[in-house]
Structure formats: structure tokens, C-alpha cells
Amino acid sequence: MVRKSYKKAIVAIAHKLIRIIYFMLSRHEPYCDPGVDYEAMSAQKNAPRWIKALKKIGKFPVTKPALA
């Protein structure tokens, strides 16, 4: 809005969104924000479930305390 009027800024943002949506739909791919690490988010979200499953089947490594 610094360089354009309010209405022109709204139209510019809408145009940018429409272009993104068009390319996503035409290429059949999900939106992937370059600033977000989706792999880390997935691991953080699912780690407790994975650890619980590993403990249940007895494959979770048990760490021994270090001797001082």
C-alpha cells in the first residue's frame, strides 16, 4: 500500500493469490511455503506417537546413565 492506493493493493494481492492457486491446481501439487520446514513440523508432531509405538514393540533404545 506504500506505492499504490488501498484498492489497487487489494487487487494486486488477489491477483497473486489467483496465480498461485491456478498453478497449484494445474500442476496437481500442494502448496509448499519455502519458509516453512514441513519435515521438521511433521517429525515434531508425530515423534511422541512414534516413540510410544517403538516402546510398545520393545525397539526403543534405552540409554544408560553415564558413570561419573
C-alpha positions in Angstrom: 0.0 0.0 0.0 3.0 2.3 0.2 3.3 2.6 -3.6 -0.3 2.1 -4.6 -3.7 3.0 -3.3 -5.6 0.7 -0.9 -7.9 -0.7 -3.7 -5.0 -1.3 -6.1 -3.1 -3.1 -3.3 -6.1 -5.4 -2.6 -6.4 -6.2 -6.3 -2.7 -7.0 -6.6 -2.8 -9.4 -3.6 -5.9 -11.1 -5.0 -4.2 -11.4 -8.4 -1.1 -13.0 -6.8 -3.3 -15.5 -4.8 -5.2 -16.4 -8.0 -1.9 -17.1 -9.8 -0.7 -19.3 -7.0 -4.0 -21.2 -6.9 -4.1 -21.7 -10.6 -0.6 -23.2 -10.8 -1.2 -25.4 -7.8 -4.4 -26.8 -9.4 -2.9 -27.1 -12.9 0.2 -29.0 -11.6 -1.8 -31.1 -9.1 0.6 -30.3 -6.3 0.1 -29.0 -2.8 1.2 -25.5 -1.7 4.7 -25.6 -0.2 5.8 -22.4 1.6 9.6 -22.1 1.1 9.9 -20.5 4.6 8.4 -23.5 6.4 10.2 -26.7 7.2 7.3 -29.2 6.8 9.5 -32.2 7.5 10.5 -30.8 10.9 6.9 -29.9 11.7 5.8 -33.4 10.8 8.5 -35.0 13.0 7.8 -32.8 15.9 4.1 -33.6 15.7 4.5 -37.3 15.2 7.5 -38.1 17.4 5.5 -38.9 20.6 3.4 -41.4 18.7 6.5 -43.0 17.1 8.2 -43.3 20.4 5.2 -44.8 22.0 4.9 -47.3 19.2 8.6 -48.2 19.5 8.3 -48.7 23.2 5.2 -50.9 22.7 7.1 -53.3 20.5 10.3 -53.1 22.5 12.5 -51.5 19.9 13.1 -48.1 21.6 16.7 -47.8 22.6 17.3 -47.5 26.4 20.1 -45.1 27.2 22.2 -46.0 30.2 23.3 -43.1 32.5 27.0 -42.2 32.2 29.2 -43.1 35.1 30.9 -40.1 36.6 
